[in-house]
Amino acid sequence: LALTCASLMPVLSGPGTGAVVNSIGPWVRGLDVYLALDFDDAGEKAVEPAARKLVDFGAARIVRVRWPTGCKDACDALARLGTTGLRDRLQRLLARGNNDDRHAA
C-alpha cells in the first residue's frame, strides 16, 4: 500500500514476501522489474528465487529496491520520508536504474 501511495509506476503486491515468487509470470517479459522486498529474513530469502523466476520469464532488467537505514519496508520508509520523500527516492532509483547497469541484478 505504501508503494501505491508514492510510486509513479504500476505496483504489484505479492501476498507476503515469501510468496512473491508466485506473483511472477509471463507478464514480466521485456519489462524492468523493481523488487521492493522487506529487509528481513523472509525478504532476503525471496530475492534469489524471485530474480531467477524473473529471468526465466524474460524480464528486461531486475533492480532491488533498498530502503533507508533503519527501515524494514516501504511502510517504514513512508513513515520516515513522507509521501513526497518516498516518491523522490523512488524517482531517483528509476533514473539510476534506467541509466546505470550496476543496478541490474
N, C-alpha and C positions, 0 to 999 in steps of 0.2 A: 504494500500500500504506500509506503514512504516513497518508493521509486516512482510510482504513478503520479504522485504529487509534484515531483521535481524534475522528472525526465522529459526531455523534448522528443524522445524516441519511443517507439512502442515497447511495452514491458510485458513479459510473460512471467508469471509467478508460478513456480512449481509447488506442489503440496508438501512442503518440508524440504530442507536442504538435502537430506539423504535420498529423497525420491526425485530430485531434479533431473537425473539422467532419464527418467521415464517421460519427461516432458519434451525430449529431443526427438525429432523425426525428420522426414524428408523436407519439411517446411524450411529448414535452415540452409538448404543448398544455395550457394552463391551469396549468402548474407554474412555481414560482420556480426558476431555474437559477443556480447559483453557479459561475462559471468560475474554476477554480483552476489556472491555467496557469503554466508556468515563467516566471521573469523572465529571459529571454534573447531572442535574436533570433527564434528559432522561436516562442516564446510570444507575443511582440509581434505577429508577422505573423499568428498564428492568431486573435487577438482579434476583429478586424473580420469576417472571414468566418464565424466561429462565431456571433457576435452576430447577423449578418444571417440566417443559417440558423435560429437560434432564433426570431427574429421571424417569419420565413416560416412556421415550423411552429406558431406561436401560443403561445410561452412567455409566461406572465403577467408575469414580471419576470426581468431578467438582471442579475446582480451580479458584478463582477470581484473575486475574492479577491486581496488584496495581501499578500505575505509580508513579515515583518520585514526591516528594513535588513540587507543582507549575506546574506540567504537567497535562493537561486535557486528553490527549490521546496519542496514540502511535506516532503520528507525532511530538507532543511536546517533547516526550521522545527521539525520534530520533534526533531532532534538538539539544537537550541539551547534549545527551550522544554520539552521532555519531553512525554509524552502528555497530562498534565493541563494544562500550559500551552497546548499547541496546541488542546486541546478547549475551554478557556476562551476563547481568542482566536476560534475559530470560533463559539462561542455568542454572543459579543458582536457579531460580524458579522451573525449571523442576527437578533439583536434589533434592530440598527440597520437592516438591510436590510428588515425587515418593518414598520418604523415611520418610515422616512426615505427619501422619494422621491429624494433627491440621490444615492443609491447605485445607482439603477436605470440601466441602460445604454439 
